[in-house]
Each structure stands twice: as C-alpha cells, then as structure tokens.
C-alpha cells in the first residue's frame, strides 16, 4: 500500500516540481489544499510548497518504517511531529 500511494510512476510524476499533473491524484490534491488552507489561516511564514515537502517526507518516511516493521504506528508521535512542523513554520 505504501509503495502504491507514494512511489508508483504516476504518483512520482505528480510529485515532481516540474509536473503539471498535480491535480490528477485525489489524495495529493486534498493534501495540497489542506496545506494551502493551513498556511493561509495560520499566516505561516513557510510557503505551501516547503511545508508540503516537510509533511509529505515525514508521512512517506514513517510509512516506510511501519511497512518494514521497523516501528509500530504511534498516533501520538504523528500528531506531535506534525504539530512541531507547523509550529516551526510560524
């Protein structure tokens, strides 16, 4: 599931900063909208693009660790990490 969500060819092309294909993937489209809204509502100093890379990198990396049984999913760790990323963007 993690490979499909994060690393299939269509997804990789959509993630590319050079791609105009970003709006074709619903999960990516929703994530980008949530981040844009967050940056706007919280008047964050980070750009939406930078915050997206930070958040998406954490999600991908954590998913790989879970997938490979290196760690067990911890909802409080996810919440704490994302909160800290957002605080750092202020």
PDB file as gemmi writes it, atoms N, CA and C in Angstrom:
CRYST1    1.000    1.000    1.000  90.00  90.00  90.00 P 1                      
ATOM      1  N   UNK A   1       0.826  -1.188   0.000  1.00  0.00           N  
ATOM      2  CA  UNK A   1       0.000   0.000   0.000  1.00  0.00           C  
ATOM      3  C   UNK A   1       0.874   1.257   0.000  1.00  0.00           C  
ATOM      4  N   UNK A   2       1.915   1.273   0.829  1.00  0.00           N  
ATOM      5  CA  UNK A   2       2.794   2.447   0.887  1.00  0.00           C  
ATOM      6  C   UNK A   2       3.468   2.678  -0.465  1.00  0.00           C  
ATOM      7  N   UNK A   3       3.950   1.614  -1.089  1.00  0.00           N  
ATOM      8  CA  UNK A   3       4.585   1.769  -2.403  1.00  0.00           C  
ATOM      9  C   UNK A   3       3.594   2.314  -3.419  1.00  0.00           C  
ATOM     10  N   UNK A   4       2.361   1.819  -3.396  1.00  0.00           N  
ATOM     11  CA  UNK A   4       1.344   2.290  -4.325  1.00  0.00           C  
ATOM     12  C   UNK A   4       1.033   3.762  -4.091  1.00  0.00           C  
ATOM     13  N   UNK A   5       0.829   4.146  -2.825  1.00  0.00           N  
ATOM     14  CA  UNK A   5       0.464   5.529  -2.512  1.00  0.00           C  
ATOM     15  C   UNK A   5       1.587   6.527  -2.784  1.00  0.00           C  
ATOM     16  N   UNK A   6       2.816   6.117  -2.542  1.00  0.00           N  
ATOM     17  CA  UNK A   6       3.901   7.082  -2.564  1.00  0.00           C  
ATOM     18  C   UNK A   6       4.899   6.929  -3.704  1.00  0.00           C  
ATOM     19  N   UNK A   7       5.003   5.745  -4.295  1.00  0.00           N  
ATOM     20  CA  UNK A   7       6.117   5.529  -5.208  1.00  0.00           C  
ATOM     21  C   UNK A   7       5.763   4.936  -6.563  1.00  0.00           C  
ATOM     22  N   UNK A   8       4.483   4.821  -6.914  1.00  0.00           N  
ATOM     23  CA  UNK A   8       4.201   4.331  -8.262  1.00  0.00           C  
ATOM     24  C   UNK A   8       4.518   5.443  -9.266  1.00  0.00           C  
ATOM     25  N   UNK A   9       4.694   5.089 -10.512  1.00  0.00           N  
ATOM     26  CA  UNK A   9       5.171   6.022 -11.535  1.00  0.00           C  
ATOM     27  C   UNK A   9       4.290   7.253 -11.661  1.00  0.00           C  
ATOM     28  N   UNK A  10       2.989   7.079 -11.673  1.00  0.00           N  
ATOM     29  CA  UNK A  10       2.087   8.226 -11.817  1.00  0.00           C  
ATOM     30  C   UNK A  10       2.218   9.183 -10.633  1.00  0.00           C  
ATOM     31  N   UNK A  11       2.332   8.629  -9.437  1.00  0.00           N  
ATOM     32  CA  UNK A  11       2.476   9.450  -8.241  1.00  0.00           C  
ATOM     33  C   UNK A  11       3.800  10.208  -8.274  1.00  0.00           C  
ATOM     34  N   UNK A  12       4.873   9.530  -8.610  1.00  0.00           N  
ATOM     35  CA  UNK A  12       6.179  10.186  -8.668  1.00  0.00           C  
ATOM     36  C   UNK A  12       6.170  11.347  -9.659  1.00  0.00           C  
ATOM     37  N   UNK A  13       5.525  11.166 -10.799  1.00  0.00           N  
ATOM     38  CA  UNK A  13       5.424  12.248 -11.777  1.00  0.00           C  
ATOM     39  C   UNK A  13       4.604  13.411 -11.234  1.00  0.00           C  
ATOM     40  N   UNK A  14       3.552  13.121 -10.503  1.00  0.00           N  
ATOM     41  CA  UNK A  14       2.704  14.167  -9.947  1.00  0.00           C  
ATOM     42  C   UNK A  14       3.421  14.948  -8.855  1.00  0.00           C  
ATOM     43  N   UNK A  15       4.290  14.287  -8.088  1.00  0.00           N  
ATOM     44  CA  UNK A  15       5.034  14.966  -7.023  1.00  0.00           C  
ATOM     45  C   UNK A  15       6.073  15.926  -7.574  1.00  0.00           C  
ATOM     46  N   UNK A  16       6.556  15.651  -8.755  1.00  0.00           N  
ATOM     47  CA  UNK A  16       7.648  16.436  -9.304  1.00  0.00           C  
ATOM     48  C   UNK A  16       7.291  17.916  -9.364  1.00  0.00           C  
ATOM     49  N   UNK A  17       8.234  18.760  -8.977  1.00  0.00           N  
ATOM     50  CA  UNK A  17       8.004  20.198  -9.040  1.00  0.00           C  
ATOM     51  C   UNK A  17       7.843  20.663 -10.479  1.00  0.00           C  
ATOM     52  N   UNK A  18       8.232  19.845 -11.426  1.00  0.00           N  
ATOM     53  CA  UNK A  18       8.134  20.204 -12.837  1.00  0.00           C  
ATOM     54  C   UNK A  18       6.839  19.720 -13.479  1.00  0.00           C  
ATOM     55  N   UNK A  19       6.038  18.990 -12.723  1.00  0.00           N  
ATOM     56  CA  UNK A  19       4.844  18.369 -13.290  1.00  0.00           C  
ATOM     57  C   UNK A  19       3.643  19.308 -13.251  1.00  0.00           C  
ATOM     58  N   UNK A  20       2.832  19.209 -14.287  1.00  0.00           N  
ATOM     59  CA  UNK A  20       1.560  19.918 -14.296  1.00  0.00           C  
ATOM     60  C   UNK A  20       0.432  18.935 -13.973  1.00  0.00           C  
ATOM     61  N   UNK A  21       0.782  17.737 -13.547  1.00  0.00           N  
ATOM     62  CA  UNK A  21      -0.140  16.634 -13.303  1.00  0.00           C  
ATOM     63  C   UNK A  21      -0.614  16.568 -11.851  1.00  0.00           C  
ATOM     64  N   UNK A  22      -0.302  17.564 -11.021  1.00  0.00           N  
ATOM     65  CA  UNK A  22      -0.579  17.500  -9.588  1.00  0.00           C  
ATOM     66  C   UNK A  22      -2.065  17.325  -9.269  1.00  0.00           C  
ATOM     67  N   UNK A  23      -2.925  17.882 -10.065  1.00  0.00           N  
ATOM     68  CA  UNK A  23      -4.349  17.844  -9.735  1.00  0.00           C  
ATOM     69  C   UNK A  23      -5.029  16.531 -10.102  1.00  0.00           C  
ATOM     70  N   UNK A  24      -4.321  15.589 -10.706  1.00  0.00           N  
ATOM     71  CA  UNK A  24      -4.967  14.352 -11.145  1.00  0.00           C  
ATOM     72  C   UNK A  24      -5.112  13.322 -10.030  1.00  0.00           C  
ATOM     73  N   UNK A  25      -4.378  13.460  -8.938  1.00  0.00           N  
ATOM     74  CA  UNK A  25      -4.447  12.490  -7.848  1.00  0.00           C  
ATOM     75  C   UNK A  25      -5.222  13.077  -6.678  1.00  0.00           C  
ATOM     76  N   UNK A  26      -6.320  12.443  -6.308  1.00  0.00           N  
ATOM     77  CA  UNK A  26      -7.201  12.986  -5.272  1.00  0.00           C  
ATOM     78  C   UNK A  26      -6.501  13.163  -3.929  1.00  0.00           C  
ATOM     79  N   UNK A  27      -5.711  12.178  -3.505  1.00  0.00           N  
ATOM     80  CA  UNK A  27      -5.018  12.283  -2.221  1.00  0.00           C  
ATOM     81  C   UNK A  27      -4.039  13.448  -2.230  1.00  0.00           C  
ATOM     82  N   UNK A  28      -3.297  13.583  -3.299  1.00  0.00           N  
ATOM     83  CA  UNK A  28      -2.337  14.675  -3.411  1.00  0.00           C  
ATOM     84  C   UNK A  28      -3.053  16.017  -3.487  1.00  0.00           C  
ATOM     85  N   UNK A  29      -4.115  16.080  -4.258  1.00  0.00           N  
ATOM     86  CA  UNK A  29      -4.897  17.308  -4.403  1.00  0.00           C  
ATOM     87  C   UNK A  29      -5.447  17.749  -3.044  1.00  0.00           C  
ATOM     88  N   UNK A  30      -6.005  16.821  -2.286  1.00  0.00           N  
ATOM     89  CA  UNK A  30      -6.551  17.126  -0.967  1.00  0.00           C  
ATOM     90  C   UNK A  30      -5.446  17.586  -0.008  1.00  0.00           C  
ATOM     91  N   UNK A  31      -4.310  16.900  -0.038  1.00  0.00           N  
ATOM     92  CA  UNK A  31      -3.191  17.260   0.828  1.00  0.00           C  
ATOM     93  C   UNK A  31      -2.701  18.669   0.520  1.00  0.00           C  
ATOM     94  N   UNK A  32      -2.539  18.984  -0.762  1.00  0.00           N  
ATOM     95  CA  UNK A  32      -2.090  20.319  -1.151  1.00  0.00           C  
ATOM     96  C   UNK A  32      -3.085  21.392  -0.728  1.00  0.00           C  
ATOM     97  N   UNK A  33      -4.370  21.104  -0.859  1.00  0.00           N  
ATOM     98  CA  UNK A  33      -5.395  22.073  -0.447  1.00  0.00           C  
ATOM     99  C   UNK A  33      -5.361  22.293   1.065  1.00  0.00           C  
ATOM    100  N   UNK A  34      -5.255  21.216   1.836  1.00  0.00           N  
ATOM    101  CA  UNK A  34      -5.187  21.347   3.291  1.00  0.00           C  
ATOM    102  C   UNK A  34      -3.975  22.181   3.716  1.00  0.00           C  
ATOM    103  N   UNK A  35      -2.851  21.950   3.065  1.00  0.00           N  
ATOM    104  CA  UNK A  35      -1.643  22.707   3.399  1.00  0.00           C  
ATOM    105  C   UNK A  35      -1.795  24.170   2.991  1.00  0.00           C  
ATOM    106  N   UNK A  36      -2.337  24.433   1.815  1.00  0.00           N  
ATOM    107  CA  UNK A  36      -2.585  25.821   1.392  1.00  0.00           C  
ATOM    108  C   UNK A  36      -3.496  26.527   2.389  1.00  0.00           C  
ATOM    109  N   UNK A  37      -4.570  25.848   2.797  1.00  0.00           N  
ATOM    110  CA  UNK A  37      -5.507  26.432   3.765  1.00  0.00           C  
ATOM    111  C   UNK A  37      -4.827  26.690   5.104  1.00  0.00           C  
ATOM    112  N   UNK A  38      -4.005  25.755   5.548  1.00  0.00           N  
ATOM    113  CA  UNK A  38      -3.287  25.892   6.813  1.00  0.00           C  
ATOM    114  C   UNK A  38      -2.337  27.090   6.778  1.00  0.00           C  
ATOM    115  N   UNK A  39      -1.578  27.208   5.706  1.00  0.00           N  
ATOM    116  CA  UNK A  39      -0.636  28.325   5.560  1.00  0.00           C  
ATOM    117  C   UNK A  39      -1.395  29.646   5.589  1.00  0.00           C  
ATOM    118  N   UNK A  40      -2.509  29.699   4.911  1.00  0.00           N  
ATOM    119  CA  UNK A  40      -3.311  30.921   4.861  1.00  0.00           C  
ATOM    120  C   UNK A  40      -3.956  31.248   6.205  1.00  0.00           C  
ATOM    121  N   UNK A  41      -4.627  30.286   6.811  1.00  0.00           N  
ATOM    122  CA  UNK A  41      -5.364  30.513   8.066  1.00  0.00           C  
ATOM    123  C   UNK A  41      -4.448  30.823   9.232  1.00  0.00           C  
ATOM    124  N   UNK A  42      -3.289  30.202   9.264  1.00  0.00           N  
ATOM    125  CA  UNK A  42      -2.367  30.386  10.387  1.00  0.00           C  
ATOM    126  C   UNK A  42      -1.297  31.444  10.094  1.00  0.00           C  
ATOM    127  N   UNK A  43      -1.377  32.070   8.918  1.00  0.00           N  
ATOM    128  CA  UNK A  43      -0.402  33.081   8.492  1.00  0.00           C  
ATOM    129  C   UNK A  43       1.030  32.574   8.689  1.00  0.00           C  
ATOM    130  N   UNK A  44       1.291  31.366   8.186  1.00  0.00           N  
ATOM    131  CA  UNK A  44       2.602  30.750   8.339  1.00  0.00           C  
ATOM    132  C   UNK A  44       3.632  31.436   7.445  1.00  0.00           C  
ATOM    133  N   UNK A  45       4.864  31.438   7.895  1.00  0.00           N  
ATOM    134  CA  UNK A  45       5.956  32.041   7.135  1.00  0.00           C  
ATOM    135  C   UNK A  45       6.461  31.117   6.025  1.00  0.00           C  
ATOM    136  N   UNK A  46       6.333  29.806   6.226  1.00  0.00           N  
ATOM    137  CA  UNK A  46       6.759  28.845   5.205  1.00  0.00           C  
ATOM    138  C   UNK A  46       5.821  28.908   4.012  1.00  0.00           C  
ATOM    139  N   UNK A  47       6.353  28.611   2.851  1.00  0.00           N  
ATOM    140  CA  UNK A  47       5.496  28.502   1.676  1.00  0.00           C  
ATOM    141  C   UNK A  47       4.755  27.174   1.730  1.00  0.00           C  
ATOM    142  N   UNK A  48       3.676  27.097   1.012  1.00  0.00           N  
ATOM    143  CA  UNK A  48       2.918  25.841   0.922  1.00  0.00           C  
ATOM    144  C   UNK A  48       3.792  24.725   0.365  1.00  0.00           C  
ATOM    145  N   UNK A  49       4.638  25.056  -0.602  1.00  0.00           N  
ATOM    146  CA  UNK A  49       5.493  24.049  -1.233  1.00  0.00           C  
ATOM    147  C   UNK A  49       6.487  23.465  -0.228  1.00  0.00           C  
ATOM    148  N   UNK A  50       7.111  24.334   0.575  1.00  0.00           N  
ATOM    149  CA  UNK A  50       8.090  23.863   1.561  1.00  0.00           C  
ATOM    150  C   UNK A  50       7.408  23.021   2.631  1.00  0.00           C  
ATOM    151  N   UNK A  51       6.273  23.493   3.130  1.00  0.00           N  
ATOM    152  CA  UNK A  51       5.561  22.742   4.160  1.00  0.00           C  
ATOM    153  C   UNK A  51       5.077  21.402   3.616  1.00  0.00           C  
ATOM    154  N   UNK A  52       4.638  21.381   2.361  1.00  0.00           N  
ATOM    155  CA  UNK A  52       4.229  20.122   1.746  1.00  0.00           C  
ATOM    156  C   UNK A  52       5.386  19.128   1.737  1.00  0.00           C  
ATOM    157  N   UNK A  53       6.562  19.578   1.306  1.00  0.00           N  
ATOM    158  CA  UNK A  53       7.725  18.680   1.251  1.00  0.00           C  
ATOM    159  C   UNK A  53       8.052  18.150   2.644  1.00  0.00           C  
ATOM    160  N   UNK A  54       8.011  19.011   3.650  1.00  0.00           N  
ATOM    161  CA  UNK A  54       8.320  18.575   5.008  1.00  0.00           C  
ATOM    162  C   UNK A  54       7.306  17.554   5.516  1.00  0.00           C  
ATOM    163  N   UNK A  55       6.029  17.866   5.355  1.00  0.00           N  
ATOM    164  CA  UNK A  55       4.974  16.972   5.854  1.00  0.00           C  
ATOM    165  C   UNK A  55       4.950  15.667   5.058  1.00  0.00           C  
ATOM    166  N   UNK A  56       4.998  15.771   3.743  1.00  0.00           N  
ATOM    167  CA  UNK A  56       4.918  14.576   2.900  1.00  0.00           C  
ATOM    168  C   UNK A  56       6.132  13.684   3.102  1.00  0.00           C  
ATOM    169  N   UNK A  57       7.298  14.282   3.313  1.00  0.00           N  
ATOM    170  CA  UNK A  57       8.504  13.491   3.576  1.00  0.00           C  
ATOM    171  C   UNK A  57       8.367  12.712   4.877  1.00  0.00           C  
ATOM    172  N   UNK A  58       7.814  13.359   5.893  1.00  0.00           N  
ATOM    173  CA  UNK A  58       7.588  12.650   7.157  1.00  0.00           C  
ATOM    174  C   UNK A  58       6.603  11.505   6.953  1.00  0.00           C  
ATOM    175  N   UNK A  59       5.495  11.776   6.269  1.00  0.00           N  
ATOM    176  CA  UNK A  59       4.482  10.739   6.049  1.00  0.00           C  
ATOM    177  C   UNK A  59       5.087   9.557   5.291  1.00  0.00           C  
ATOM    178  N   UNK A  60       5.824   9.842   4.221  1.00  0.00           N  
ATOM    179  CA  UNK A  60       6.436   8.762   3.434  1.00  0.00           C  
ATOM    180  C   UNK A  60       7.451   7.976   4.256  1.00  0.00           C  
ATOM    181  N   UNK A  61       8.328   8.687   4.928  1.00  0.00           N  
ATOM    182  CA  UNK A  61       9.361   8.009   5.719  1.00  0.00           C  
ATOM    183  C   UNK A  61       8.771   7.163   6.824  1.00  0.00           C  
ATOM    184  N   UNK A  62       7.781   7.705   7.510  1.00  0.00           N  
ATOM    185  CA  UNK A  62       7.146   6.966   8.599  1.00  0.00           C  
ATOM    186  C   UNK A  62       6.405   5.741   8.053  1.00  0.00           C  
ATOM    187  N   UNK A  63       5.747   5.910   6.909  1.00  0.00           N  
ATOM    188  CA  UNK A  63       5.043   4.774   6.284  1.00  0.00           C  
ATOM    189  C   UNK A  63       6.022   3.659   5.911  1.00  0.00           C  
ATOM    190  N   UNK A  64       7.189   4.032   5.416  1.00  0.00           N  
ATOM    191  CA  UNK A  64       8.196   3.023   5.060  1.00  0.00           C  
ATOM    192  C   UNK A  64       8.680   2.287   6.309  1.00  0.00           C  
ATOM    193  N   UNK A  65       8.914   3.019   7.392  1.00  0.00           N  
ATOM    194  CA  UNK A  65       9.334   2.378   8.641  1.00  0.00           C  
ATOM    195  C   UNK A  65       8.268   1.403   9.140  1.00  0.00           C  
ATOM    196  N   UNK A  66       7.014   1.817   9.093  1.00  0.00           N  
ATOM    197  CA  UNK A  66       5.914   0.940   9.521  1.00  0.00           C  
ATOM    198  C   UNK A  66       5.823  -0.272   8.604  1.00  0.00           C  
ATOM    199  N   UNK A  67       5.875  -0.024   7.296  1.00  0.00           N  
ATOM    200  CA  UNK A  67       5.776  -1.101   6.308  1.00  0.00           C  
ATOM    201  C   UNK A  67       6.853  -2.160   6.520  1.00  0.00           C  
ATOM    202  N   UNK A  68       8.045  -1.728   6.868  1.00  0.00           N  
ATOM    203  CA  UNK A  68       9.167  -2.650   7.039  1.00  0.00           C  
ATOM    204  C   UNK A  68       9.314  -3.149   8.471  1.00  0.00           C  
ATOM    205  N   UNK A  69       8.299  -2.909   9.287  1.00  0.00           N  
ATOM    206  CA  UNK A  69       8.250  -3.391  10.669  1.00  0.00           C  
ATOM    207  C   UNK A  69       9.421  -2.903  11.512  1.00  0.00           C  
ATOM    208  N   UNK A  70       9.885  -1.697  11.215  1.00  0.00           N  
ATOM    209  CA  UNK A  70      10.945  -1.081  11.999  1.00  0.00           C  
ATOM    210  C   UNK A  70      10.339  -0.410  13.229  1.00  0.00           C  
ATOM    211  N   UNK A  71       9.142   0.161  13.056  1.00  0.00           N  
ATOM    212  CA  UNK A  71       8.416   0.798  14.151  1.00  0.00           C  
ATOM    213  C   UNK A  71       6.949   0.385  14.072  1.00  0.00           C  
ATOM    214  N   UNK A  72       6.254   0.609  15.174  1.00  0.00           N  
ATOM    215  CA  UNK A  72       4.811   0.388  15.225  1.00  0.00           C  
ATOM    216  C   UNK A  72       4.152   1.756  15.138  1.00  0.00           C  
ATOM    217  N   UNK A  73       3.069   1.848  14.396  1.00  0.00           N  
ATOM    218  CA  UNK A  73       2.370   3.125  14.237  1.00  0.00           C  
ATOM    219  C   UNK A  73       2.000   3.696  15.598  1.00  0.00           C  
ATOM    220  N   UNK A  74       2.311   4.973  15.770  1.00  0.00           N  
ATOM    221  CA  UNK A  74       2.052   5.666  17.028  1.00  0.00           C  
ATOM    222  C   UNK A  74       1.354   6.980  16.698  1.00  0.00           C  
ATOM    223  N   UNK A  75       0.047   7.028  16.920  1.00  0.00           N  
ATOM    224  CA  UNK A  75      -0.739   8.215  16.579  1.00  0.00           C  
ATOM    225  C   UNK A  75      -0.248   9.465  17.306  1.00  0.00           C  
ATOM    226  N   UNK A  76       0.190   9.316  18.551  1.00  0.00           N  
ATOM    227  CA  UNK A  76       0.655  10.493  19.292  1.00  0.00           C  
ATOM    228  C   UNK A  76       1.961  11.027  18.689  1.00  0.00           C  
ATOM    229  N   UNK A  77       2.817  10.155  18.178  1.00  0.00           N  
ATOM    230  CA  UNK A  77       4.038  10.600  17.507  1.00  0.00           C  
ATOM    231  C   UNK A  77       3.690  11.365  16.232  1.00  0.00           C  
ATOM    232  N   UNK A  78       2.751  10.858  15.481  1.00  0.00           N  
ATOM    233  CA  UNK A  78       2.323  11.534  14.253  1.00  0.00           C  
ATOM    234  C   UNK A  78       1.787  12.921  14.589  1.00  0.00           C  
ATOM    235  N   UNK A  79       0.892  13.001  15.549  1.00  0.00           N  
ATOM    236  CA  UNK A  79       0.302  14.288  15.936  1.00  0.00           C  
ATOM    237  C   UNK A  79       1.376  15.257  16.428  1.00  0.00           C  
ATOM    238  N   UNK A  80       2.278  14.776  17.273  1.00  0.00           N  
ATOM    239  CA  UNK A  80       3.337  15.630  17.821  1.00  0.00           C  
ATOM    240  C   UNK A  80       4.261  16.134  16.707  1.00  0.00           C  
ATOM    241  N   UNK A  81       4.657  15.253  15.813  1.00  0.00           N  
ATOM    242  CA  UNK A  81       5.569  15.630  14.728  1.00  0.00           C  
ATOM    243  C   UNK A  81       4.936  16.653  13.804  1.00  0.00           C  
ATOM    244  N   UNK A  82       3.696  16.432  13.413  1.00  0.00           N  
ATOM    245  CA  UNK A  82       3.030  17.383  12.522  1.00  0.00           C  
ATOM    246  C   UNK A  82       2.797  18.729  13.214  1.00  0.00           C  
ATOM    247  N   UNK A  83       2.469  18.682  14.498  1.00  0.00           N  
ATOM    248  CA  UNK A  83       2.309  19.923  15.273  1.00  0.00           C  
ATOM    249  C   UNK A  83       3.614  20.708  15.303  1.00  0.00           C  
ATOM    250  N   UNK A  84       4.719  20.021  15.518  1.00  0.00           N  
ATOM    251  CA  UNK A  84       6.025  20.686  15.562  1.00  0.00           C  
ATOM    252  C   UNK A  84       6.409  21.245  14.202  1.00  0.00           C  
ATOM    253  N   UNK A  85       6.095  20.539  13.135  1.00  0.00           N  
ATOM    254  CA  UNK A  85       6.380  21.058  11.800  1.00  0.00           C  
ATOM    255  C   UNK A  85       5.605  22.351  11.545  1.00  0.00           C  
ATOM    256  N   UNK A  86       4.350  22.364  11.982  1.00  0.00           N  
ATOM    257  CA  UNK A  86       3.517  23.552  11.782  1.00  0.00           C  
ATOM    258  C   UNK A  86       4.008  24.703  12.654  1.00  0.00           C  
ATOM    259  N   UNK A  87       4.358  24.403  13.907  1.00  0.00           N  
ATOM    260  CA  UNK A  87       4.908  25.448  14.787  1.00  0.00           C  
ATOM    261  C   UNK A  87       6.169  26.050  14.214  1.00  0.00           C  
ATOM    262  N   UNK A  88       7.011  25.211  13.635  1.00  0.00           N  
ATOM    263  CA  UNK A  88       8.258  25.676  13.039  1.00  0.00           C  
ATOM    264  C   UNK A  88       8.047  26.544  11.817  1.00  0.00           C  
ATOM    265  N   UNK A  89       6.875  26.437  11.226  1.00  0.00           N  
ATOM    266  CA  UNK A  89       6.567  27.211  10.018  1.00  0.00           C  
ATOM    267  C   UNK A  89       6.035  28.602  10.351  1.00  0.00           C  
ATOM    268  N   UNK A  90       5.790  28.859  11.628  1.00  0.00           N  
ATOM    269  CA  UNK A  90       5.228  30.169  12.027  1.00  0.00           C  
ATOM    270  C   UNK A  90       6.274  31.226  12.075  1.00  0.00           C  
TER     271      UNK A  90                                                      
END                                                                             
